[in-house]
Amino acid sequence: MEEQIREIIEYYTKEGEMISQEDLVNMLREIQDVKGCIPAAVQKQVAEVTKMKETFLAAVIKRYPSLKAENYRHEIQICVGAGCSAKGSYDLLKILEKKWKIRQGEVSEGGRFYLRTSGCMKQCAKGPNMMIDGTVYHQVTEESLGEILKAYR
């Protein structure tokens, strides 16, 4: 185990005590600061030391948007709320998968993009909506999607 990672884990874990969720998240954030993400091998180490299931740990990482299990440069969120779904947001997901080889819940080849869906972005009238790294794009079409993604290459 890498020395820095071992020190972080030791700091947050106490012999015989359960780690609180707050301490767990703080520990994961510190690990991410060191590694850039929380890779599967480190997740396994944390699970062993804390006596947690790896699936639980993966769920915690997925639940917190600030934590990431893999390195990627840009995060794409597609709104799948009722308004955007009616206006074609699921079509955008299909286009991203078929044309751009970016699959939901995965990091694209080369680590450029991570794609996930989100609930309503509260901008239904302008849908379908997409957010990349905090910037929201409205009325996204297949053509505009291509132009937007090229700007992030």
VOMAR-590216 format. One line per field, with one value per residue: residue number from 1; residue in three letters; x, y, z of N, C-alpha, C, O in turn. Coordinates in Angstrom, 2 decimals. Last residue first. Example, Ala and Ser with C-alpha at 12.3 -4.5 7.8 and 13.67 -1.06 7.14 Angstrom:
REM VOMAR-590216
i 2 | 1
aa SER | ALA
n.xx 12.85 | 13.19
n.yy -2.25 | -5.69
n.zz 7.08 | 7.80
ca.xx 13.67 | 12.30
ca.yy -1.06 | -4.50
ca.zz 7.14 | 7.80
c.xx 12.90 | 13.20
c.yy 0.03 | -3.30
c.zz 7.87 | 7.80
o.xx 13.41 | 14.24
o.yy 1.14 | -3.32
o.zz 8.04 | 8.46
***
This chain:
REM VOMAR-590216
i 153 | 152 | 151 | 150 | 149 | 148 | 147 | 146 | 145 | 144 | 143 | 142 | 141 | 140 | 139 | 138 | 137 | 136 | 135 | 134 | 133 | 132 | 131 | 130 | 129 | 128 | 127 | 126 | 125 | 124 | 123 | 122 | 121 | 120 | 119 | 118 | 117 | 116 | 115 | 114 | 113 | 112 | 111 | 110 | 109 | 108 | 107 | 106 | 105 | 104 | 103 | 102 | 101 | 100 | 99 | 98 | 97 | 96 | 95 | 94 | 93 | 92 | 91 | 90 | 89 | 88 | 87 | 86 | 85 | 84 | 83 | 82 | 81 | 80 | 79 | 78 | 77 | 76 | 75 | 74 | 73 | 72 | 71 | 70 | 69 | 68 | 67 | 66 | 65 | 64 | 63 | 62 | 61 | 60 | 59 | 58 | 57 | 56 | 55 | 54 | 53 | 52 | 51 | 50 | 49 | 48 | 47 | 46 | 45 | 44 | 43 | 42 | 41 | 40 | 39 | 38 | 37 | 36 | 35 | 34 | 33 | 32 | 31 | 30 | 29 | 28 | 27 | 26 | 25 | 24 | 23 | 22 | 21 | 20 | 19 | 18 | 17 | 16 | 15 | 14 | 13 | 12 | 11 | 10 | 9 | 8 | 7 | 6 | 5 | 4 | 3 | 2 | 1
aa ARG | TYR | ALA | LYS | LEU | ILE | GLU | GLY | LEU | SER | GLU | GLU | THR | VAL | GLN | HIS | TYR | VAL | THR | GLY | ASP | ILE | MET | MET | ASN | PRO | GLY | LYS | ALA | CYS | GLN | LYS | MET | CYS | GLY | SER | THR | ARG | LEU | TYR | PHE | ARG | GLY | GLY | GLU | SER | VAL | GLU | GLY | GLN | ARG | ILE | LYS | TRP | LYS | LYS | GLU | LEU | ILE | LYS | LEU | LEU | ASP | TYR | SER | GLY | LYS | ALA | SER | CYS | GLY | ALA | GLY | VAL | CYS | ILE | GLN | ILE | GLU | HIS | ARG | TYR | ASN | GLU | ALA | LYS | LEU | SER | PRO | TYR | ARG | LYS | ILE | VAL | ALA | ALA | LEU | PHE | THR | GLU | LYS | MET | LYS | THR | VAL | GLU | ALA | VAL | GLN | LYS | GLN | VAL | ALA | ALA | PRO | ILE | CYS | GLY | LYS | VAL | ASP | GLN | ILE | GLU | ARG | LEU | MET | ASN | VAL | LEU | ASP | GLU | GLN | SER | ILE | MET | GLU | GLY | GLU | LYS | THR | TYR | TYR | GLU | ILE | ILE | GLU | ARG | ILE | GLN | GLU | GLU | MET
n.xx -12.62 | -14.69 | -15.71 | -16.96 | -19.35 | -20.70 | -21.00 | -22.64 | -24.91 | -25.95 | -26.88 | -28.74 | -29.41 | -30.51 | -31.69 | -28.74 | -26.23 | -24.44 | -21.49 | -20.48 | -19.34 | -22.10 | -25.46 | -28.37 | -31.86 | -34.16 | -35.47 | -36.52 | -38.44 | -36.97 | -35.08 | -34.47 | -33.25 | -34.27 | -31.48 | -29.06 | -26.63 | -23.24 | -20.05 | -16.95 | -14.30 | -11.55 | -10.30 | -9.87 | -13.27 | -15.24 | -16.57 | -20.08 | -22.70 | -23.37 | -20.65 | -19.61 | -19.35 | -20.54 | -22.61 | -23.77 | -23.83 | -24.88 | -27.31 | -28.56 | -28.74 | -30.48 | -32.78 | -33.37 | -34.24 | -36.59 | -38.71 | -39.36 | -37.09 | -37.50 | -39.76 | -38.89 | -35.29 | -32.78 | -30.07 | -26.83 | -23.63 | -20.24 | -17.17 | -13.83 | -11.64 | -11.15 | -10.36 | -12.83 | -14.46 | -14.87 | -16.83 | -18.74 | -21.20 | -21.80 | -22.59 | -20.29 | -19.23 | -21.22 | -20.98 | -18.45 | -19.03 | -20.78 | -19.08 | -17.27 | -18.36 | -16.00 | -13.79 | -11.79 | -9.91 | -11.38 | -12.06 | -9.52 | -8.75 | -10.70 | -10.09 | -7.62 | -8.45 | -10.13 | -9.30 | -10.43 | -8.31 | -6.03 | -4.54 | -4.89 | -7.59 | -8.61 | -7.97 | -9.65 | -12.14 | -12.11 | -12.17 | -14.69 | -16.30 | -15.69 | -16.57 | -19.33 | -19.91 | -17.44 | -16.25 | -16.29 | -13.41 | -11.15 | -8.91 | -9.95 | -9.21 | -8.01 | -5.26 | -5.09 | -5.64 | -3.40 | -1.29 | -1.83 | -1.39 | 1.36 | 2.43 | 0.53 | 0.85
n.yy 18.73 | 20.43 | 21.12 | 18.80 | 18.94 | 20.96 | 19.77 | 17.56 | 18.89 | 20.11 | 17.78 | 16.71 | 19.35 | 20.92 | 23.01 | 24.15 | 23.40 | 24.55 | 23.70 | 21.69 | 19.83 | 20.08 | 19.16 | 19.57 | 19.31 | 19.58 | 22.48 | 24.81 | 24.15 | 23.05 | 23.42 | 21.72 | 19.39 | 16.26 | 14.02 | 12.77 | 10.39 | 10.62 | 9.98 | 11.40 | 11.75 | 10.94 | 8.43 | 6.68 | 5.96 | 7.36 | 5.80 | 5.32 | 6.03 | 5.55 | 5.79 | 6.94 | 6.87 | 8.60 | 7.11 | 5.57 | 7.20 | 9.62 | 8.68 | 7.87 | 10.33 | 11.66 | 10.21 | 11.03 | 13.64 | 14.53 | 15.69 | 13.98 | 14.38 | 16.98 | 16.54 | 14.52 | 14.17 | 13.68 | 15.49 | 14.35 | 15.46 | 14.76 | 15.86 | 15.47 | 13.77 | 11.20 | 8.39 | 6.85 | 7.42 | 10.46 | 12.84 | 14.75 | 13.41 | 10.56 | 8.07 | 6.70 | 6.25 | 4.59 | 2.40 | 1.47 | 0.65 | -1.45 | -3.16 | -3.92 | -3.68 | -2.99 | -2.93 | -1.15 | -2.71 | -3.49 | -1.02 | -0.01 | -1.90 | -1.42 | 1.17 | 0.71 | -0.67 | 1.21 | 4.67 | 7.54 | 10.20 | 11.48 | 10.70 | 12.80 | 13.35 | 10.81 | 10.72 | 12.77 | 11.61 | 9.40 | 10.72 | 11.95 | 9.65 | 8.60 | 10.61 | 10.41 | 7.84 | 6.52 | 3.25 | 1.40 | 0.16 | -1.49 | 1.13 | 3.55 | 5.42 | 7.76 | 7.16 | 4.97 | 6.24 | 7.94 | 6.08 | 4.74 | 6.83 | 7.26 | 4.66 | 2.17 | -1.17
n.zz -26.45 | -26.02 | -28.45 | -29.22 | -27.77 | -29.24 | -31.74 | -31.07 | -30.12 | -32.35 | -33.69 | -31.92 | -29.51 | -26.62 | -25.12 | -23.35 | -21.04 | -18.25 | -16.67 | -15.04 | -16.83 | -18.74 | -19.02 | -20.96 | -21.72 | -24.42 | -22.55 | -21.61 | -19.80 | -17.64 | -15.69 | -13.58 | -14.02 | -12.75 | -12.40 | -14.75 | -15.85 | -17.03 | -18.30 | -18.62 | -21.04 | -21.35 | -21.24 | -23.25 | -23.50 | -20.82 | -17.99 | -17.28 | -17.08 | -20.52 | -22.80 | -25.78 | -28.55 | -30.28 | -31.47 | -29.31 | -26.96 | -27.83 | -28.83 | -26.47 | -25.13 | -26.87 | -26.44 | -23.90 | -24.40 | -25.76 | -24.48 | -22.46 | -20.91 | -20.03 | -18.32 | -16.45 | -16.48 | -17.30 | -18.45 | -18.41 | -17.84 | -18.08 | -16.97 | -18.09 | -17.53 | -15.09 | -13.15 | -11.05 | -8.97 | -7.21 | -5.43 | -5.71 | -5.65 | -3.91 | -4.87 | -5.57 | -3.04 | -1.99 | -3.72 | -3.04 | -0.43 | -0.98 | -2.37 | -0.44 | 2.92 | 5.53 | 7.19 | 6.87 | 5.48 | 3.17 | 2.02 | 1.41 | -0.54 | -2.50 | -3.21 | -4.36 | -6.65 | -7.95 | -7.05 | -6.77 | -7.99 | -7.34 | -5.12 | -3.23 | -3.29 | -2.70 | 0.00 | 0.89 | 0.30 | 2.00 | 4.48 | 4.31 | 4.23 | 6.79 | 8.50 | 7.92 | 8.73 | 11.02 | 11.48 | 14.48 | 16.16 | 16.26 | 15.92 | 13.63 | 10.77 | 9.91 | 9.86 | 8.14 | 5.69 | 5.54 | 5.49 | 3.08 | 1.28 | 1.62 | 0.85 | -0.82 | 0.00
ca.xx -11.61 | -14.07 | -15.09 | -15.69 | -18.32 | -20.38 | -20.23 | -21.32 | -24.16 | -25.31 | -25.88 | -27.61 | -29.78 | -29.42 | -32.22 | -30.18 | -26.55 | -25.67 | -22.07 | -21.21 | -18.49 | -20.72 | -24.48 | -27.15 | -30.72 | -33.43 | -34.92 | -35.38 | -38.87 | -37.73 | -35.09 | -35.37 | -32.36 | -34.64 | -32.88 | -29.45 | -27.92 | -24.27 | -21.45 | -17.73 | -15.64 | -11.97 | -10.57 | -8.97 | -11.91 | -14.96 | -15.60 | -18.72 | -22.08 | -23.85 | -21.76 | -19.63 | -18.82 | -19.38 | -21.73 | -23.50 | -23.32 | -23.59 | -26.33 | -28.30 | -27.97 | -29.11 | -32.17 | -32.92 | -32.97 | -35.55 | -38.10 | -40.36 | -37.32 | -36.40 | -39.78 | -40.04 | -36.55 | -33.79 | -31.29 | -28.01 | -24.89 | -21.45 | -18.37 | -15.09 | -11.45 | -11.72 | -9.96 | -11.88 | -13.74 | -14.88 | -15.94 | -17.35 | -20.69 | -21.23 | -23.59 | -21.23 | -18.47 | -20.93 | -22.24 | -18.68 | -18.06 | -21.24 | -20.25 | -16.80 | -18.44 | -17.21 | -14.72 | -12.99 | -9.55 | -10.79 | -13.12 | -10.37 | -7.97 | -10.60 | -11.40 | -7.67 | -7.50 | -10.68 | -9.28 | -10.38 | -9.57 | -6.80 | -4.52 | -3.56 | -6.64 | -8.78 | -7.36 | -8.20 | -11.75 | -12.14 | -11.04 | -13.48 | -16.29 | -15.47 | -15.14 | -18.62 | -20.03 | -18.68 | -15.97 | -16.86 | -14.50 | -12.40 | -9.04 | -9.50 | -9.72 | -9.46 | -5.74 | -4.81 | -6.54 | -4.76 | -1.38 | -1.84 | -2.73 | 0.39 | 2.62 | 1.26 | 0.00
ca.yy 17.75 | 19.82 | 22.19 | 19.15 | 17.98 | 21.15 | 21.01 | 17.38 | 18.00 | 20.96 | 18.67 | 15.89 | 18.49 | 20.19 | 22.61 | 24.00 | 23.63 | 23.96 | 24.59 | 22.79 | 20.53 | 19.60 | 19.94 | 18.80 | 19.99 | 18.78 | 21.14 | 24.92 | 24.86 | 22.19 | 24.31 | 22.86 | 20.54 | 17.53 | 14.37 | 13.50 | 11.06 | 10.18 | 10.29 | 10.49 | 12.05 | 12.31 | 9.17 | 7.83 | 5.53 | 7.08 | 6.77 | 4.87 | 5.44 | 6.04 | 5.05 | 7.34 | 5.76 | 9.11 | 7.93 | 5.02 | 5.83 | 9.61 | 9.29 | 6.89 | 9.24 | 12.16 | 10.15 | 9.65 | 13.44 | 13.77 | 16.47 | 14.19 | 13.07 | 16.72 | 17.50 | 14.32 | 14.54 | 12.70 | 15.55 | 14.50 | 15.06 | 15.10 | 15.12 | 16.22 | 15.23 | 11.68 | 9.71 | 6.82 | 6.15 | 9.72 | 11.67 | 15.22 | 13.90 | 11.89 | 8.97 | 7.10 | 7.05 | 5.87 | 3.16 | 1.96 | 1.72 | -0.31 | -2.61 | -3.09 | -4.35 | -2.66 | -4.07 | -0.66 | -2.09 | -4.48 | -1.95 | 0.70 | -1.73 | -2.75 | 0.89 | 1.46 | -1.30 | -0.03 | 3.48 | 6.46 | 9.46 | 12.03 | 9.84 | 12.22 | 14.46 | 11.35 | 9.75 | 12.90 | 12.88 | 9.19 | 9.87 | 12.78 | 10.57 | 7.82 | 10.30 | 11.68 | 8.18 | 7.25 | 4.58 | 1.63 | 1.13 | -1.96 | -0.30 | 3.26 | 4.17 | 7.73 | 8.33 | 4.79 | 5.20 | 8.49 | 7.06 | 4.00 | 6.24 | 8.33 | 5.23 | 3.43 | 0.00
ca.zz -26.87 | -24.84 | -27.66 | -29.86 | -27.37 | -27.82 | -31.60 | -31.69 | -29.24 | -31.33 | -34.30 | -32.35 | -30.63 | -27.26 | -26.42 | -23.53 | -22.45 | -18.76 | -17.68 | -14.42 | -15.85 | -18.78 | -18.28 | -20.70 | -21.11 | -23.45 | -22.73 | -22.53 | -21.01 | -18.54 | -16.84 | -13.34 | -13.83 | -13.36 | -12.31 | -13.53 | -15.97 | -16.08 | -18.59 | -17.78 | -20.53 | -21.58 | -20.01 | -23.20 | -23.81 | -22.22 | -18.49 | -17.59 | -15.91 | -19.22 | -22.20 | -24.37 | -27.74 | -29.54 | -32.30 | -30.64 | -26.93 | -27.13 | -29.74 | -27.53 | -24.54 | -26.70 | -27.77 | -24.07 | -23.69 | -26.45 | -25.55 | -23.51 | -21.52 | -20.97 | -19.42 | -17.34 | -15.86 | -17.70 | -17.66 | -19.26 | -17.20 | -18.83 | -16.59 | -18.14 | -17.62 | -16.35 | -13.64 | -12.16 | -8.92 | -8.47 | -5.42 | -5.62 | -6.93 | -3.72 | -4.28 | -6.62 | -4.01 | -1.35 | -3.69 | -4.41 | -0.65 | -0.19 | -3.06 | -1.54 | 1.63 | 4.76 | 7.26 | 7.56 | 6.76 | 4.07 | 2.43 | 2.38 | 0.70 | -1.88 | -2.63 | -3.11 | -5.72 | -7.41 | -7.90 | -5.79 | -7.97 | -8.45 | -6.31 | -3.47 | -3.44 | -4.05 | -0.91 | 1.02 | -0.34 | 0.55 | 4.13 | 4.42 | 3.09 | 5.58 | 8.43 | 7.72 | 7.31 | 10.72 | 10.97 | 13.15 | 16.06 | 16.85 | 16.22 | 14.99 | 11.34 | 10.05 | 10.59 | 9.57 | 6.20 | 5.53 | 6.57 | 4.34 | 1.39 | 1.90 | 2.19 | -0.90 | 0.00
c.xx -10.23 | -12.99 | -14.35 | -14.96 | -16.96 | -19.24 | -19.80 | -20.44 | -22.74 | -24.49 | -25.17 | -26.50 | -28.57 | -29.99 | -31.15 | -30.51 | -28.02 | -25.87 | -23.28 | -21.82 | -19.17 | -19.92 | -23.11 | -26.20 | -29.57 | -32.15 | -34.87 | -34.80 | -37.77 | -38.11 | -35.83 | -35.33 | -33.14 | -33.67 | -33.10 | -30.95 | -28.19 | -25.55 | -22.35 | -19.18 | -16.16 | -13.30 | -11.04 | -9.22 | -11.01 | -13.51 | -15.27 | -17.86 | -20.66 | -23.18 | -22.09 | -20.86 | -18.66 | -18.74 | -20.44 | -22.44 | -22.92 | -22.99 | -24.94 | -27.24 | -27.61 | -28.22 | -30.72 | -32.32 | -32.46 | -34.25 | -36.87 | -39.78 | -38.31 | -36.56 | -38.72 | -40.03 | -37.67 | -35.09 | -32.28 | -29.23 | -26.02 | -22.64 | -19.56 | -16.26 | -12.75 | -11.59 | -10.66 | -11.53 | -12.70 | -13.97 | -16.01 | -16.36 | -19.22 | -20.62 | -23.09 | -22.22 | -19.40 | -20.21 | -22.03 | -19.95 | -18.25 | -20.33 | -20.82 | -17.97 | -17.97 | -17.20 | -16.07 | -14.05 | -10.79 | -10.52 | -12.58 | -11.46 | -8.81 | -9.85 | -11.37 | -9.02 | -7.52 | -9.75 | -9.76 | -10.44 | -9.44 | -8.16 | -5.22 | -3.51 | -5.25 | -7.83 | -7.45 | -7.46 | -10.24 | -11.73 | -10.97 | -12.24 | -15.05 | -15.36 | -14.80 | -17.11 | -19.28 | -18.72 | -17.31 | -16.54 | -14.99 | -13.58 | -10.39 | -9.83 | -9.10 | -10.02 | -7.24 | -5.36 | -6.35 | -5.74 | -2.79 | -2.01 | -2.86 | -1.01 | 1.58 | 1.27 | 0.90
c.yy 18.28 | 18.81 | 21.65 | 20.24 | 18.29 | 20.22 | 21.24 | 18.60 | 17.79 | 20.12 | 19.51 | 16.77 | 17.63 | 19.26 | 21.89 | 23.60 | 23.28 | 24.38 | 23.90 | 23.79 | 21.77 | 20.47 | 19.28 | 19.72 | 19.03 | 19.50 | 20.67 | 23.57 | 24.93 | 22.88 | 23.61 | 23.90 | 21.83 | 18.65 | 15.74 | 13.71 | 11.80 | 10.93 | 9.75 | 10.93 | 10.96 | 12.64 | 10.60 | 8.72 | 6.76 | 6.62 | 6.38 | 6.04 | 4.98 | 5.28 | 5.59 | 6.69 | 6.14 | 8.06 | 8.31 | 5.81 | 5.34 | 8.21 | 9.27 | 7.41 | 8.19 | 11.07 | 10.64 | 9.43 | 12.00 | 13.54 | 15.78 | 14.92 | 13.19 | 15.36 | 17.22 | 15.25 | 14.43 | 12.92 | 14.52 | 14.48 | 15.34 | 14.59 | 15.65 | 15.31 | 16.01 | 13.19 | 10.01 | 8.25 | 6.04 | 8.50 | 10.96 | 14.06 | 14.35 | 12.38 | 10.40 | 8.15 | 7.56 | 6.78 | 4.53 | 2.80 | 2.33 | 0.89 | -1.41 | -2.45 | -3.39 | -3.48 | -3.73 | -1.75 | -1.68 | -3.89 | -2.98 | -0.24 | -1.07 | -2.66 | -0.45 | 1.24 | -0.61 | -0.68 | 2.21 | 5.14 | 8.40 | 11.37 | 10.44 | 11.51 | 13.94 | 12.52 | 10.26 | 11.93 | 13.08 | 10.46 | 9.67 | 11.98 | 11.46 | 8.73 | 9.51 | 11.43 | 9.47 | 7.58 | 5.26 | 3.06 | 1.22 | -1.02 | -0.61 | 1.81 | 3.93 | 6.45 | 8.23 | 5.96 | 5.01 | 7.49 | 7.65 | 4.96 | 5.50 | 7.78 | 6.30 | 4.11 | 1.23
c.zz -26.73 | -25.21 | -26.43 | -29.10 | -27.99 | -27.40 | -30.15 | -31.53 | -29.77 | -30.35 | -33.25 | -32.92 | -30.99 | -28.33 | -27.25 | -24.96 | -22.65 | -20.21 | -18.30 | -15.38 | -15.27 | -17.84 | -18.44 | -19.95 | -20.84 | -22.99 | -24.16 | -22.88 | -22.05 | -19.86 | -17.99 | -14.47 | -13.66 | -13.01 | -12.92 | -13.56 | -14.67 | -16.36 | -17.50 | -17.98 | -19.59 | -20.89 | -20.18 | -21.99 | -23.86 | -22.39 | -19.92 | -18.04 | -16.12 | -18.08 | -20.82 | -23.76 | -26.27 | -28.64 | -31.58 | -31.41 | -28.32 | -27.12 | -29.10 | -28.50 | -25.59 | -26.10 | -27.69 | -25.45 | -23.82 | -25.71 | -26.16 | -24.71 | -22.67 | -21.65 | -20.47 | -18.55 | -16.89 | -16.92 | -18.20 | -18.34 | -18.18 | -18.04 | -17.37 | -17.76 | -17.50 | -16.34 | -14.97 | -12.54 | -10.02 | -8.38 | -6.76 | -5.61 | -6.88 | -5.03 | -4.14 | -6.13 | -5.11 | -2.33 | -3.04 | -4.47 | -2.04 | -0.44 | -2.32 | -2.27 | 0.55 | 3.48 | 6.63 | 7.75 | 7.55 | 5.45 | 3.42 | 2.91 | 1.79 | -0.55 | -1.89 | -2.42 | -4.36 | -6.39 | -7.17 | -6.57 | -6.88 | -8.59 | -7.53 | -4.82 | -3.78 | -4.30 | -2.34 | 0.10 | -0.26 | -0.20 | 2.62 | 4.05 | 3.13 | 4.36 | 7.18 | 7.61 | 7.01 | 9.23 | 10.65 | 12.74 | 14.62 | 16.74 | 16.88 | 15.29 | 12.71 | 10.68 | 10.89 | 10.40 | 7.70 | 6.13 | 6.68 | 5.52 | 2.71 | 2.12 | 2.52 | 0.47 | 0.00
o.xx -9.27 | -12.50 | -13.49 | -13.73 | -15.93 | -18.29 | -18.67 | -19.25 | -21.77 | -23.49 | -23.94 | -25.32 | -27.48 | -30.92 | -30.92 | -29.73 | -28.49 | -25.71 | -23.17 | -22.58 | -18.52 | -19.82 | -22.98 | -26.13 | -29.77 | -31.48 | -35.48 | -33.72 | -38.04 | -38.10 | -35.37 | -35.53 | -32.55 | -33.31 | -32.20 | -31.60 | -27.61 | -25.56 | -22.25 | -19.50 | -15.85 | -13.42 | -10.93 | -8.45 | -11.37 | -12.66 | -15.05 | -18.35 | -20.08 | -23.11 | -21.22 | -21.99 | -17.71 | -17.71 | -19.37 | -21.48 | -21.85 | -21.77 | -23.95 | -26.37 | -26.49 | -27.07 | -29.84 | -31.46 | -31.25 | -33.23 | -36.17 | -40.28 | -38.13 | -36.21 | -39.00 | -40.27 | -37.40 | -35.88 | -32.58 | -29.40 | -26.14 | -22.67 | -19.87 | -16.32 | -12.78 | -11.46 | -10.73 | -12.29 | -11.78 | -12.89 | -17.08 | -15.16 | -18.54 | -19.62 | -23.87 | -22.65 | -19.29 | -20.55 | -22.60 | -20.00 | -18.21 | -20.80 | -21.28 | -17.86 | -18.23 | -16.15 | -17.13 | -15.07 | -10.83 | -10.86 | -13.25 | -11.74 | -8.81 | -10.25 | -11.94 | -9.09 | -7.44 | -10.21 | -9.78 | -11.52 | -8.46 | -9.06 | -5.03 | -2.55 | -4.52 | -7.32 | -6.49 | -6.45 | -9.61 | -11.05 | -9.89 | -11.35 | -14.43 | -14.43 | -13.75 | -16.46 | -18.66 | -17.69 | -18.20 | -16.55 | -14.21 | -14.67 | -10.71 | -10.91 | -7.90 | -11.18 | -7.69 | -5.85 | -7.32 | -6.55 | -3.31 | -2.79 | -3.87 | -1.73 | 0.98 | 0.26 | 1.88
o.yy 17.58 | 18.10 | 22.32 | 20.29 | 18.08 | 20.65 | 21.66 | 18.47 | 17.84 | 20.60 | 19.62 | 16.53 | 17.82 | 18.49 | 22.22 | 23.81 | 22.25 | 25.55 | 22.79 | 24.65 | 22.79 | 21.68 | 18.06 | 20.92 | 17.85 | 20.18 | 21.29 | 23.51 | 25.10 | 22.24 | 23.59 | 25.10 | 22.91 | 18.83 | 16.31 | 13.60 | 11.49 | 11.97 | 8.60 | 12.11 | 9.78 | 13.67 | 11.40 | 9.65 | 7.78 | 6.87 | 5.20 | 7.10 | 4.33 | 4.05 | 6.03 | 7.00 | 5.73 | 8.33 | 8.34 | 5.23 | 4.75 | 8.05 | 8.93 | 6.65 | 7.68 | 10.92 | 10.09 | 8.57 | 11.78 | 13.25 | 16.39 | 14.80 | 12.58 | 15.20 | 17.22 | 14.81 | 14.27 | 12.00 | 14.49 | 13.55 | 16.45 | 13.43 | 16.85 | 14.15 | 17.07 | 13.82 | 9.15 | 9.18 | 5.22 | 8.54 | 10.87 | 14.29 | 14.34 | 11.82 | 11.35 | 9.02 | 8.71 | 7.96 | 5.52 | 3.80 | 3.55 | 2.01 | -0.45 | -1.31 | -2.19 | -3.92 | -4.12 | -1.53 | -1.85 | -4.50 | -3.31 | -0.25 | -1.50 | -3.27 | -0.59 | 1.13 | -1.27 | -1.20 | 2.16 | 4.57 | 8.39 | 11.92 | 9.96 | 11.69 | 14.57 | 12.67 | 10.16 | 12.29 | 13.51 | 10.39 | 9.77 | 12.50 | 11.70 | 8.59 | 9.71 | 11.99 | 9.59 | 7.58 | 4.63 | 3.97 | 1.14 | -1.36 | -0.06 | 1.32 | 4.10 | 6.42 | 8.58 | 5.76 | 4.91 | 7.84 | 7.84 | 4.69 | 5.61 | 8.22 | 6.26 | 4.15 | 1.31
o.zz -27.05 | -24.33 | -25.88 | -29.10 | -27.36 | -26.75 | -29.89 | -31.20 | -29.02 | -29.82 | -33.25 | -32.66 | -30.43 | -28.09 | -28.42 | -25.88 | -22.17 | -20.57 | -18.82 | -14.96 | -15.04 | -18.02 | -18.28 | -20.22 | -20.53 | -23.76 | -25.04 | -23.47 | -23.24 | -20.91 | -19.13 | -14.24 | -13.59 | -11.85 | -13.54 | -14.60 | -13.62 | -17.02 | -17.10 | -17.84 | -19.75 | -20.24 | -19.26 | -21.73 | -24.45 | -21.54 | -20.21 | -18.41 | -15.25 | -18.09 | -20.07 | -24.15 | -25.60 | -28.02 | -32.19 | -31.93 | -28.48 | -27.26 | -29.75 | -28.92 | -25.60 | -26.51 | -28.36 | -25.63 | -23.84 | -26.35 | -26.98 | -25.82 | -23.72 | -22.82 | -21.67 | -19.67 | -18.08 | -16.72 | -19.39 | -17.55 | -18.70 | -17.62 | -17.32 | -18.18 | -16.89 | -15.29 | -15.85 | -12.30 | -9.93 | -7.79 | -7.36 | -5.76 | -7.91 | -5.49 | -4.24 | -6.89 | -5.54 | -2.44 | -3.50 | -5.18 | -2.20 | -0.63 | -2.94 | -2.75 | 0.62 | 3.02 | 7.13 | 8.40 | 8.77 | 6.46 | 4.41 | 4.11 | 2.94 | 0.44 | -0.81 | -1.20 | -3.32 | -5.37 | -5.94 | -6.73 | -6.14 | -9.24 | -8.65 | -5.57 | -4.55 | -5.41 | -3.10 | -0.51 | -1.23 | -1.22 | 2.02 | 3.37 | 2.09 | 3.56 | 6.57 | 6.73 | 5.95 | 8.56 | 10.09 | 13.56 | 13.67 | 17.19 | 17.93 | 14.95 | 12.91 | 11.08 | 11.98 | 11.51 | 8.45 | 6.98 | 7.78 | 6.44 | 3.40 | 3.02 | 3.60 | 1.17 | 0.73
***
